[in-house]
């Protein structure tokens, strides 16, 4: 989110305020197995902490400042739990009369964070948001593992840098969706993916022209850092 520190509750609230019909987050596990929302594998860039996310229990992560790096007015913003974001999704849904979507990127699977697939499934099921969630990852084995645990939930594979065969990769991961970088979106390929029953979520739209190109190519959804600007242009 370009108007607030990324992956904080403040940024998700701002996205909804700008009219976004969903949000995307990145998740890791803390040392004590809590599902935490943060982009990087390390704390250094966006918090006052240092080192790997999974080196600290959540009580210690909670005490870090995840906002002042972006702007002084966000000092005190914390590293949220996934369950806090899901509660916000419900809150916004109650106000709007329709529950927003939530896209959850697993930054790594069980080979780095043992049990993360089961942990995120449990959080989403507990929140009753399985029908509004899409799980994505560059770790395609994590998506296959998640689908094995919860076949009813939607899983998608992230990729970038064509040429590759996203349909073959999606089938190998037992995925329901693909998530290409906007630079790799091609209309012919989108049609082929749709014909195979796959949804397409593109990332990350930065300009109105990119948004219009995604719409023309036929993607089902896309992520943007400034949703208000994009929505006004469409």
C-alpha positions in Angstrom: 0.0 0.0 0.0 1.7 3.2 -1.2 -0.1 5.5 1.3 0.8 3.7 4.5 3.5 1.3 5.8 3.1 -2.0 4.0 1.5 -5.1 5.7 0.2 -3.1 8.6 -3.4 -2.8 9.7 -3.1 0.9 8.9 -2.3 0.1 5.2 -5.1 -2.4 4.9 -7.6 0.2 6.4 -6.3 2.8 3.9 -6.8 0.4 1.0 -10.4 -0.3 2.0 -10.9 3.5 2.5 -9.8 4.0 -1.1 -12.3 1.5 -2.3 -10.4 -1.7 -2.7 -12.6 -4.8 -2.9 -9.8 -6.9 -1.3 -6.3 -6.8 0.1 -3.1 -8.9 -0.3 -0.8 -9.7 2.6 2.4 -11.7 3.1 2.8 -14.2 5.9 5.5 -16.0 7.9 5.6 -17.9 11.2 7.1 -16.5 14.4 9.3 -18.6 16.6 6.3 -19.7 18.6 4.3 -20.6 15.5 2.0 -17.6 15.1 1.0 -16.5 11.6 2.4 -13.0 11.3 1.9 -10.5 8.5 5.2 -9.0 7.1 6.7 -8.9 3.6 10.4 -9.7 4.2 12.0 -12.8 5.7 13.9 -10.3 8.0 12.8 -7.5 10.2 15.4 -5.0 9.2 13.7 -3.0 6.4 10.3 -2.3 7.8 10.6 -2.6 11.6 12.9 -1.5 14.4 14.0 -5.1 14.8 16.8 -7.1 13.2 17.2 -10.6 12.0 14.9 -13.3 10.7 11.1 -13.1 11.5 11.1 -16.6 12.8 13.9 -15.9 15.3 11.5 -14.2 17.7 8.2 -15.1 19.5 5.3 -13.0 18.6 5.3 -11.2 21.9 8.7 -9.7 20.9 7.6 -9.0 17.4 4.5 -7.2 18.7 6.7 -4.7 20.5 8.5 -3.6 17.3 7.7 -0.4 15.5 6.6 -1.3 12.0 5.5 2.2 10.9 8.0 4.9 11.7 10.3 3.8 8.8 7.6 5.0 6.5 6.5 8.2 8.1 6.6 9.6 11.7 2.8 9.7 11.9 2.8 5.9 11.7 5.1 5.4 14.7 3.8 2.6 16.9 2.2 0.6 14.1 2.8 -3.1 14.9 3.5 -6.3 13.1 0.0 -7.8 12.9 -1.2 -11.3 13.2 -3.1 -12.8 10.3 -6.1 -13.2 12.6 -6.1 -9.4 13.1 -6.3 -8.8 9.4 -9.1 -11.3 9.0 -11.0 -9.6 11.8 -10.6 -6.3 9.9 -11.9 -8.0 6.7 -15.1 -9.0 8.6 -15.4 -5.5 10.0 -15.3 -4.0 6.6 -17.6 -6.6 5.2 -20.2 -5.8 7.9 -20.0 -2.1 7.0 -20.2 -2.6 3.3 -22.6 -5.5 3.2 -20.2 -7.6 1.2 -17.1 -9.3 2.6 -13.8 -8.2 0.8 -11.4 -10.7 -0.7 -8.1 -11.5 1.0 -5.1 -12.8 -0.9 -2.6 -14.5 1.4 1.0 -15.0 0.1 3.0 -17.6 1.9 6.5 -16.3 1.7 7.8 -19.8 2.2 6.4 -23.3 2.9 7.1 -25.9 5.5 10.7 -26.4 4.4 11.4 -23.1 6.1 8.4 -22.7 8.3 7.3 -26.1 9.5 3.5 -26.3 9.6 2.7 -23.0 8.0 0.2 -24.4 5.5 -1.8 -26.0 8.3 -1.6 -22.8 10.4 -2.9 -20.5 7.7 -5.7 -22.9 6.8 -6.7 -23.0 10.5 -6.8 -19.2 10.7 -8.9 -18.8 7.6 -11.3 -21.6 8.6 -11.7 -20.1 12.1 -12.5 -16.8 10.6 -15.0 -18.3 8.2 -13.4 -16.6 5.2 -12.4 -19.6 3.1 -14.9 -18.5 0.4 -13.2 -15.1 0.1 -9.5 -16.2 0.3 -6.9 -17.0 -2.2 -3.5 -18.5 -1.1 -0.5 -17.8 -3.3 3.2 -18.6 -3.2 6.3 -18.8 -5.2 6.9 -22.0 -3.3 4.6 -24.2 -5.4 5.1 -27.1 -3.1 3.5 -25.0 -0.3 0.4 -24.6 -2.5 0.2 -28.3 -3.3 0.6 -29.0 0.5 -2.2 -26.5 1.3 -4.5 -28.0 -1.3 -3.9 -31.5 0.2 -4.9 -30.2 3.6 -7.9 -28.1 2.3 -9.1 -29.0 -1.2 -12.0 -26.6 -0.9 -9.7 -23.5 -0.5 -8.3 -21.7 -3.6 -4.6 -21.9 -4.1 -2.5 -20.1 -6.8 1.1 -20.2 -8.0 3.1 -17.0 -8.3 5.5 -16.7 -11.2 7.4 -14.2 -13.2 9.7 -14.1 -16.2 8.3 -15.8 -19.3 8.8 -18.1 -21.1 7.5 -20.8 -18.8 4.5 -23.0 -18.8 2.2 -21.7 -16.1 -0.5 -24.2 -16.9 1.8 -27.2 -16.4 3.1 -25.6 -13.2 -0.4 -25.0 -11.9 -1.4 -28.6 -12.6 1.7 -29.9 -10.8 0.8 -27.8 -7.8 -2.9 -28.8 -8.0 -3.6 -25.0 -8.1 -6.9 -23.2 -8.9 -5.2 -20.0 -10.0 -2.0 -18.5 -11.3 -0.5 -15.1 -10.3 1.8 -13.7 -12.9 3.7 -10.4 -12.7 2.0 -7.8 -14.8 5.0 -7.8 -17.2 4.2 -11.4 -18.0 0.5 -11.1 -18.7 -0.3 -12.0 -22.3 -3.9 -12.1 -23.5 -3.5 -15.3 -25.5 -2.1 -17.1 -22.5 -4.9 -15.7 -20.2 -7.5 -17.2 -22.5 -5.7 -20.5 -22.5 -5.5 -20.5 -18.7 -9.2 -19.6 -18.4 -10.1 -22.4 -20.8 -8.3 -24.8 -18.4 -10.4 -23.6 -15.5 -7.8 -21.4 -13.9 -8.3 -17.9 -12.5 -5.6 -15.2 -13.0 -4.5 -12.7 -10.4 -1.9 -10.3 -11.7 0.6 -8.2 -9.6 1.5 -5.4 -9.1 -0.3 -2.7 -11.1 1.4 0.7 -10.7 -0.3 2.9 -13.3 -3.8 3.4 -14.8 -2.3 2.3 -18.2 -1.2 -1.0 -16.6 -4.6 -1.5 -15.1 -6.3 -0.9 -18.4 -3.9 -3.4 -20.0 -4.8 -6.0 -17.4 -8.5 -5.5 -17.9 -8.1 -5.8 -21.7 -6.0 -9.0 -21.3 -8.9 -10.5 -19.3 -7.3 -11.1 -15.8 -9.8 -11.9 -13.1 -8.2 -9.5 -10.6 -5.0 -7.6 -9.9 -3.2 -6.0 -7.0 -2.3 -2.3 -6.9 -0.3 -0.2 -4.4 -2.6 2.8 -4.9 -6.2 1.4 -5.4 -7.9 4.8 -5.2 -5.9 6.2 -8.1 -6.4 3.1 -10.2 -10.2 3.0 -9.5 -10.6 6.6 -10.4 -8.9 6.0 -13.8 -11.0 3.0 -14.8 
